[in-house]
């Protein structure tokens, strides 16, 4: 596999005033999302029956998707459990000497970590060893981005990393911290370095300067600055960049024990690995017991969405933590420095840079992340909205993709129909994110509100009842979610009563409320800002409060019994 070469290509989001064609595609998401609701009003005004038919089509689609999601949650969870049973370190040992391992595993078919796919991978490596690096030739790098997180947050992350089973002498850690974080973060990262540096091949501290030109205030600039310094460090070490896999982590990300071993295995066995990125499953459960009910529901819902995407190869894109070969990152100049949604945008940057010859490999390994939790209930609710509106601003990728898709054949960098399908699925996701909850929850009443004829129309009168039945059936799929959510919960802290499990179940009654107040509003907020050209150019860092468990009460001091004085005569 040859290393990808850099080529002259504008792979960045425009800064400042956009061209009219680019601006046109910035308008489209809001037009389509608001249009979905406006169409219901127009059709209901013309005829209540037309409005009823329209909303039934929307509700039927909603029901179908709910059933498919429930099925895929089960499939994704089962795939995750199967991956957890694999001894990935033993498989890496097998890859070191593929030809010998084939004979040994063939003679001992009862090996716990054997599988037909593993044997096939070993045969490929034995036949063409020049295309596959050995585990001893491969290095992992974790870039941990931080801004102003407390020491306890980073300490928990590093504690999880040193508990991973991967050989730490092949693991390099880079802490990418922000100058704008001030003296506090400087002291924190130095304290972390002093405590943990000895555990790894090396631990680098790289400070991202504040106010660099042509950068938005976001995570992408921090990662890219660290990545460029990493390249210089790797060159001094004499490592081959095509044998280095880079994982980006947030300050609160905690990879599971098998993460780096699993990632390294999947990286090595891919013969086209430089055109791949690797996406673990994000579980927002680190502090799930401490978070309030509304954010718990959203955190678990987002965790399940990550599980669902892990088995949808046509849907999966980079999100939160992800990994990519250093050679590919160097070729495309790392991440975008002009977007606050650098993870999802990295998918499109890579896809067009490699002319459509790019895939995201799902890793059935988990990276734990904090649910939103601030220092008060109201601040937590607001912080949750800020996080979701930042995610929803991924809709800003629409013009980036559309202007590269709907262009002349000479300037088109990726296959038209393949890209069109990806573009449509992305647009469908943005539109449904904004409008689906509103239409399903309130759509049945709109024909009655806007058309007086609906009051004597049997179809319009029965529409709310029909929608209620559809909603009930769709919500029945929550039973799957509830059961699996309880199984996925980390161990409950000892200072909580077991009765808290009861609240973990009944909290799902908040789903309709959180869908309307958070998902819908955050999507419309992002799309409306994009429509008016009020670009989000500052990364709203999610507040991360660390909840210290209460100290156990001090044992009572023994009260010595004083001897009675001897009786005197």
TAZI-V26337 format. One record per residue. N is the residue number from 1. SS is DSSP state (helix for helix, strand for strand, loop for the rest). PHI is phi as a letter, one per 30 degrees, with the letter a starting at -180 (999 if undefined). Layout:
n=N ss=SS phi=PHI
n=N ss=SS phi=PHI
This chain:
n=1 ss=loop phi=999
n=2 ss=loop phi=d
n=3 ss=loop phi=d
n=4 ss=loop phi=d
n=5 ss=loop phi=c
n=6 ss=loop phi=d
n=7 ss=loop phi=b
n=8 ss=loop phi=d
n=9 ss=loop phi=a
n=10 ss=loop phi=d
n=11 ss=loop phi=c
n=12 ss=loop phi=c
n=13 ss=loop phi=d
n=14 ss=loop phi=d
n=15 ss=loop phi=c
n=16 ss=loop phi=i
n=17 ss=loop phi=d
n=18 ss=loop phi=d
n=19 ss=loop phi=d
n=20 ss=helix phi=e
n=21 ss=helix phi=d
n=22 ss=helix phi=d
n=23 ss=helix phi=d
n=24 ss=helix phi=e
n=25 ss=helix phi=d
n=26 ss=helix phi=d
n=27 ss=helix phi=d
n=28 ss=helix phi=d
n=29 ss=helix phi=e
n=30 ss=helix phi=d
n=31 ss=helix phi=d
n=32 ss=helix phi=d
n=33 ss=helix phi=d
n=34 ss=helix phi=d
n=35 ss=helix phi=d
n=36 ss=helix phi=e
n=37 ss=helix phi=d
n=38 ss=helix phi=d
n=39 ss=helix phi=d
n=40 ss=helix phi=d
n=41 ss=helix phi=d
n=42 ss=helix phi=d
n=43 ss=helix phi=d
n=44 ss=helix phi=d
n=45 ss=helix phi=d
n=46 ss=helix phi=d
n=47 ss=loop phi=a
n=48 ss=helix phi=d
n=49 ss=helix phi=d
n=50 ss=helix phi=d
n=51 ss=helix phi=d
n=52 ss=helix phi=d
n=53 ss=helix phi=d
n=54 ss=helix phi=d
n=55 ss=helix phi=d
n=56 ss=helix phi=d
n=57 ss=helix phi=d
n=58 ss=helix phi=d
n=59 ss=helix phi=d
n=60 ss=helix phi=d
n=61 ss=helix phi=d
n=62 ss=helix phi=e
n=63 ss=helix phi=d
n=64 ss=helix phi=d
n=65 ss=helix phi=d
n=66 ss=helix phi=d
n=67 ss=helix phi=d
n=68 ss=helix phi=d
n=69 ss=helix phi=d
n=70 ss=helix phi=d
n=71 ss=helix phi=d
n=72 ss=helix phi=d
n=73 ss=helix phi=d
n=74 ss=helix phi=d
n=75 ss=helix phi=d
n=76 ss=helix phi=d
n=77 ss=helix phi=d
n=78 ss=helix phi=d
n=79 ss=helix phi=d
n=80 ss=helix phi=d
n=81 ss=helix phi=d
n=82 ss=helix phi=d
n=83 ss=helix phi=d
n=84 ss=helix phi=d
n=85 ss=loop phi=d
n=86 ss=loop phi=d
n=87 ss=loop phi=d
n=88 ss=helix phi=d
n=89 ss=helix phi=d
n=90 ss=helix phi=d
n=91 ss=helix phi=d
n=92 ss=helix phi=d
n=93 ss=helix phi=d
n=94 ss=helix phi=d
n=95 ss=helix phi=d
n=96 ss=helix phi=d
n=97 ss=loop phi=b
n=98 ss=helix phi=d
n=99 ss=helix phi=d
n=100 ss=helix phi=d
n=101 ss=helix phi=d
n=102 ss=helix phi=d
n=103 ss=helix phi=d
n=104 ss=helix phi=d
n=105 ss=helix phi=d
n=106 ss=helix phi=d
n=107 ss=helix phi=d
n=108 ss=loop phi=b
n=109 ss=loop phi=d
n=110 ss=loop phi=d
n=111 ss=loop phi=e
n=112 ss=loop phi=d
n=113 ss=loop phi=c
n=114 ss=loop phi=d
n=115 ss=loop phi=a
n=116 ss=helix phi=d
n=117 ss=helix phi=d
n=118 ss=helix phi=d
n=119 ss=helix phi=d
n=120 ss=helix phi=d
n=121 ss=helix phi=d
n=122 ss=helix phi=d
n=123 ss=helix phi=d
n=124 ss=helix phi=d
n=125 ss=helix phi=d
n=126 ss=helix phi=d
n=127 ss=helix phi=d
n=128 ss=loop phi=b
n=129 ss=helix phi=d
n=130 ss=helix phi=d
n=131 ss=helix phi=c
n=132 ss=loop phi=b
n=133 ss=loop phi=d
n=134 ss=loop phi=d
n=135 ss=helix phi=e
n=136 ss=helix phi=d
n=137 ss=helix phi=c
n=138 ss=loop phi=c
n=139 ss=strand phi=b
n=140 ss=strand phi=c
n=141 ss=strand phi=b
n=142 ss=strand phi=c
n=143 ss=strand phi=c
n=144 ss=strand phi=c
n=145 ss=strand phi=d
n=146 ss=strand phi=b
n=147 ss=loop phi=b
n=148 ss=loop phi=b
n=149 ss=loop phi=d
n=150 ss=loop phi=d
n=151 ss=helix phi=e
n=152 ss=helix phi=d
n=153 ss=helix phi=d
n=154 ss=helix phi=d
n=155 ss=helix phi=d
n=156 ss=helix phi=d
n=157 ss=helix phi=d
n=158 ss=helix phi=d
n=159 ss=helix phi=d
n=160 ss=helix phi=d
n=161 ss=helix phi=d
n=162 ss=helix phi=d
n=163 ss=loop phi=d
n=164 ss=loop phi=d
n=165 ss=loop phi=d
n=166 ss=loop phi=d
n=167 ss=loop phi=d
n=168 ss=helix phi=d
n=169 ss=helix phi=d
n=170 ss=helix phi=c
n=171 ss=strand phi=b
n=172 ss=strand phi=c
n=173 ss=strand phi=c
n=174 ss=strand phi=b
n=175 ss=strand phi=c
n=176 ss=strand phi=c
n=177 ss=strand phi=c
n=178 ss=strand phi=c
n=179 ss=helix phi=e
n=180 ss=helix phi=d
n=181 ss=helix phi=d
n=182 ss=helix phi=i
n=183 ss=helix phi=d
n=184 ss=helix phi=d
n=185 ss=helix phi=d
n=186 ss=helix phi=d
n=187 ss=helix phi=d
n=188 ss=helix phi=d
n=189 ss=helix phi=d
n=190 ss=helix phi=d
n=191 ss=helix phi=d
n=192 ss=helix phi=d
n=193 ss=helix phi=d
n=194 ss=helix phi=d
n=195 ss=helix phi=d
n=196 ss=helix phi=c
n=197 ss=helix phi=e
n=198 ss=helix phi=d
n=199 ss=helix phi=d
n=200 ss=loop phi=c
n=201 ss=loop phi=e
n=202 ss=strand phi=a
n=203 ss=strand phi=b
n=204 ss=strand phi=c
n=205 ss=strand phi=c
n=206 ss=strand phi=b
n=207 ss=strand phi=c
n=208 ss=strand phi=d
n=209 ss=loop phi=d
n=210 ss=loop phi=d
n=211 ss=loop phi=i
n=212 ss=loop phi=d
n=213 ss=loop phi=d
n=214 ss=loop phi=i
n=215 ss=loop phi=b
n=216 ss=loop phi=d
n=217 ss=strand phi=d
n=218 ss=loop phi=a
n=219 ss=helix phi=d
n=220 ss=helix phi=d
n=221 ss=helix phi=d
n=222 ss=helix phi=d
n=223 ss=helix phi=d
n=224 ss=helix phi=d
n=225 ss=helix phi=d
n=226 ss=helix phi=d
n=227 ss=helix phi=d
n=228 ss=helix phi=d
n=229 ss=helix phi=d
n=230 ss=helix phi=d
n=231 ss=helix phi=e
n=232 ss=helix phi=d
n=233 ss=helix phi=d
n=234 ss=helix phi=d
n=235 ss=helix phi=d
n=236 ss=helix phi=d
n=237 ss=helix phi=d
n=238 ss=loop phi=i
n=239 ss=loop phi=d
n=240 ss=loop phi=d
n=241 ss=helix phi=d
n=242 ss=helix phi=d
n=243 ss=helix phi=c
n=244 ss=strand phi=c
n=245 ss=strand phi=c
n=246 ss=strand phi=c
n=247 ss=strand phi=c
n=248 ss=strand phi=c
n=249 ss=strand phi=b
n=250 ss=strand phi=d
n=251 ss=loop phi=d
n=252 ss=loop phi=c
n=253 ss=loop phi=d
n=254 ss=strand phi=b
n=255 ss=strand phi=d
n=256 ss=loop phi=d
n=257 ss=loop phi=e
n=258 ss=loop phi=d
n=259 ss=helix phi=e
n=260 ss=helix phi=d
n=261 ss=helix phi=d
n=262 ss=helix phi=d
n=263 ss=helix phi=d
n=264 ss=helix phi=d
n=265 ss=helix phi=d
n=266 ss=helix phi=d
n=267 ss=helix phi=d
n=268 ss=helix phi=d
n=269 ss=helix phi=d
n=270 ss=loop phi=d
n=271 ss=loop phi=d
n=272 ss=loop phi=c
n=273 ss=helix phi=d
n=274 ss=helix phi=d
n=275 ss=helix phi=c
n=276 ss=strand phi=b
n=277 ss=strand phi=b
n=278 ss=strand phi=b
n=279 ss=strand phi=c
n=280 ss=strand phi=d
n=281 ss=strand phi=c
n=282 ss=strand phi=c
n=283 ss=strand phi=c
n=284 ss=loop phi=d
n=285 ss=loop phi=b
n=286 ss=loop phi=e
n=287 ss=loop phi=c
n=288 ss=loop phi=d
n=289 ss=loop phi=d
n=290 ss=loop phi=d
n=291 ss=loop phi=d
n=292 ss=loop phi=d
n=293 ss=helix phi=e
n=294 ss=helix phi=e
n=295 ss=helix phi=d
n=296 ss=helix phi=d
n=297 ss=helix phi=d
n=298 ss=helix phi=d
n=299 ss=helix phi=d
n=300 ss=helix phi=d
n=301 ss=helix phi=d
n=302 ss=helix phi=d
n=303 ss=helix phi=d
n=304 ss=helix phi=d
n=305 ss=helix phi=d
n=306 ss=helix phi=d
n=307 ss=helix phi=d
n=308 ss=helix phi=d
n=309 ss=helix phi=d
n=310 ss=loop phi=d
n=311 ss=loop phi=c
n=312 ss=loop phi=c
n=313 ss=loop phi=d
n=314 ss=loop phi=d
n=315 ss=loop phi=c
n=316 ss=loop phi=d
n=317 ss=loop phi=b
n=318 ss=loop phi=d
n=319 ss=loop phi=a
n=320 ss=loop phi=h
n=321 ss=loop phi=d
n=322 ss=strand phi=a
n=323 ss=strand phi=b
n=324 ss=strand phi=a
n=325 ss=strand phi=d
n=326 ss=helix phi=d
n=327 ss=helix phi=d
n=328 ss=helix phi=d
n=329 ss=helix phi=d
n=330 ss=helix phi=d
n=331 ss=helix phi=d
n=332 ss=loop phi=c
n=333 ss=loop phi=h
n=334 ss=loop phi=i
n=335 ss=loop phi=c
n=336 ss=loop phi=d
n=337 ss=loop phi=c
n=338 ss=loop phi=c
n=339 ss=loop phi=b
n=340 ss=loop phi=d
n=341 ss=loop phi=c
n=342 ss=helix phi=d
n=343 ss=helix phi=d
n=344 ss=helix phi=d
n=345 ss=helix phi=d
n=346 ss=helix phi=d
n=347 ss=helix phi=d
n=348 ss=helix phi=d
n=349 ss=helix phi=e
n=350 ss=helix phi=d
n=351 ss=helix phi=e
n=352 ss=helix phi=d
n=353 ss=helix phi=d
n=354 ss=loop phi=c
n=355 ss=loop phi=h
n=356 ss=loop phi=i
n=357 ss=loop phi=c
n=358 ss=loop phi=a
n=359 ss=strand phi=b
n=360 ss=strand phi=c
n=361 ss=strand phi=c
n=362 ss=strand phi=d
n=363 ss=strand phi=c
n=364 ss=strand phi=d
n=365 ss=strand phi=b
n=366 ss=strand phi=c
n=367 ss=strand phi=b
n=368 ss=strand phi=d
n=369 ss=loop phi=b
n=370 ss=loop phi=d
n=371 ss=loop phi=d
n=372 ss=loop phi=d
n=373 ss=strand phi=a
n=374 ss=loop phi=c
n=375 ss=loop phi=c
n=376 ss=loop phi=a
n=377 ss=helix phi=d
n=378 ss=helix phi=d
n=379 ss=helix phi=d
n=380 ss=helix phi=d
n=381 ss=helix phi=d
n=382 ss=helix phi=d
n=383 ss=helix phi=d
n=384 ss=helix phi=d
n=385 ss=helix phi=d
n=386 ss=helix phi=d
n=387 ss=helix phi=d
n=388 ss=helix phi=d
n=389 ss=helix phi=d
n=390 ss=helix phi=d
n=391 ss=helix phi=d
n=392 ss=helix phi=d
n=393 ss=helix phi=d
n=394 ss=helix phi=e
n=395 ss=helix phi=d
n=396 ss=helix phi=d
n=397 ss=helix phi=d
n=398 ss=helix phi=e
n=399 ss=helix phi=d
n=400 ss=helix phi=e
n=401 ss=helix phi=d
n=402 ss=helix phi=d
n=403 ss=helix phi=d
n=404 ss=helix phi=c
n=405 ss=helix phi=d
n=406 ss=loop phi=c
n=407 ss=loop phi=b
n=408 ss=loop phi=d
n=409 ss=loop phi=e
n=410 ss=loop phi=d
n=411 ss=loop phi=c
n=412 ss=loop phi=d
n=413 ss=loop phi=c
n=414 ss=loop phi=b
n=415 ss=loop phi=e
n=416 ss=helix phi=d
n=417 ss=helix phi=d
n=418 ss=helix phi=d
n=419 ss=helix phi=d
n=420 ss=helix phi=d
n=421 ss=helix phi=d
n=422 ss=helix phi=d
n=423 ss=helix phi=d
n=424 ss=helix phi=d
n=425 ss=helix phi=d
n=426 ss=helix phi=d
n=427 ss=helix phi=d
n=428 ss=helix phi=d
n=429 ss=helix phi=d
n=430 ss=helix phi=d
n=431 ss=helix phi=d
n=432 ss=helix phi=d
n=433 ss=helix phi=e
n=434 ss=helix phi=d
n=435 ss=helix phi=c
n=436 ss=helix phi=d
n=437 ss=helix phi=d
n=438 ss=helix phi=d
n=439 ss=helix phi=d
n=440 ss=helix phi=d
n=441 ss=helix phi=d
n=442 ss=helix phi=c
n=443 ss=helix phi=d
n=444 ss=helix phi=d
n=445 ss=helix phi=c
n=446 ss=helix phi=d
n=447 ss=helix phi=e
n=448 ss=helix phi=d
n=449 ss=helix phi=d
n=450 ss=helix phi=c
n=451 ss=loop phi=b
n=452 ss=helix phi=d
n=453 ss=helix phi=d
n=454 ss=helix phi=d
n=455 ss=helix phi=d
n=456 ss=helix phi=c
n=457 ss=loop phi=c
n=458 ss=helix phi=d
n=459 ss=helix phi=d
n=460 ss=helix phi=d
n=461 ss=helix phi=d
n=462 ss=helix phi=d
n=463 ss=helix phi=e
n=464 ss=helix phi=e
n=465 ss=helix phi=d
n=466 ss=helix phi=d
n=467 ss=helix phi=d
n=468 ss=helix phi=d
n=469 ss=helix phi=d
n=470 ss=helix phi=d
n=471 ss=helix phi=d
n=472 ss=helix phi=d
n=473 ss=helix phi=d
n=474 ss=helix phi=d
n=475 ss=helix phi=d
n=476 ss=helix phi=d
n=477 ss=loop phi=d
n=478 ss=helix phi=d
n=479 ss=helix phi=e
n=480 ss=helix phi=d
n=481 ss=helix phi=d
n=482 ss=helix phi=d
n=483 ss=helix phi=d
n=484 ss=helix phi=d
n=485 ss=helix phi=d
n=486 ss=helix phi=d
n=487 ss=helix phi=d
n=488 ss=helix phi=d
n=489 ss=loop phi=d
n=490 ss=loop phi=d
n=491 ss=loop phi=e
n=492 ss=loop phi=d
n=493 ss=loop phi=e
n=494 ss=loop phi=d
n=495 ss=loop phi=d
n=496 ss=loop phi=c
n=497 ss=loop phi=d
n=498 ss=loop phi=e
n=499 ss=loop phi=d
n=500 ss=helix phi=d
n=501 ss=helix phi=d
n=502 ss=helix phi=d
n=503 ss=helix phi=d
n=504 ss=helix phi=d
n=505 ss=helix phi=c
n=506 ss=helix phi=d
n=507 ss=helix phi=d
n=508 ss=helix phi=d
n=509 ss=helix phi=d
n=510 ss=helix phi=d
n=511 ss=helix phi=e
n=512 ss=helix phi=e
n=513 ss=helix phi=d
n=514 ss=helix phi=d
n=515 ss=helix phi=d
n=516 ss=helix phi=d
n=517 ss=helix phi=d
n=518 ss=helix phi=c
n=519 ss=helix phi=d
n=520 ss=helix phi=d
n=521 ss=helix phi=d
n=522 ss=helix phi=d
n=523 ss=helix phi=d
n=524 ss=helix phi=d
n=525 ss=helix phi=d
n=526 ss=helix phi=d
n=527 ss=helix phi=d
n=528 ss=helix phi=d
n=529 ss=helix phi=d
n=530 ss=helix phi=d
n=531 ss=helix phi=d
n=532 ss=loop phi=d
n=533 ss=loop phi=i
n=534 ss=loop phi=c
n=535 ss=loop phi=d
n=536 ss=loop phi=d
n=537 ss=loop phi=b
n=538 ss=strand phi=b
n=539 ss=loop phi=d
n=540 ss=loop phi=d
n=541 ss=loop phi=d
n=542 ss=loop phi=d
n=543 ss=loop phi=d
n=544 ss=strand phi=b
n=545 ss=loop phi=c
n=546 ss=loop phi=c
n=547 ss=loop phi=c
n=548 ss=loop phi=d
n=549 ss=loop phi=d
n=550 ss=loop phi=d
n=551 ss=loop phi=d
n=552 ss=loop phi=d
n=553 ss=loop phi=d
n=554 ss=loop phi=d
n=555 ss=loop phi=d
n=556 ss=loop phi=d
n=557 ss=loop phi=d
n=558 ss=loop phi=d
n=559 ss=loop phi=c
n=560 ss=loop phi=d
n=561 ss=loop phi=d
n=562 ss=loop phi=d
n=563 ss=loop phi=d
n=564 ss=loop phi=d
n=565 ss=loop phi=d
n=566 ss=loop phi=d
n=567 ss=loop phi=d
n=568 ss=loop phi=c
n=569 ss=loop phi=d
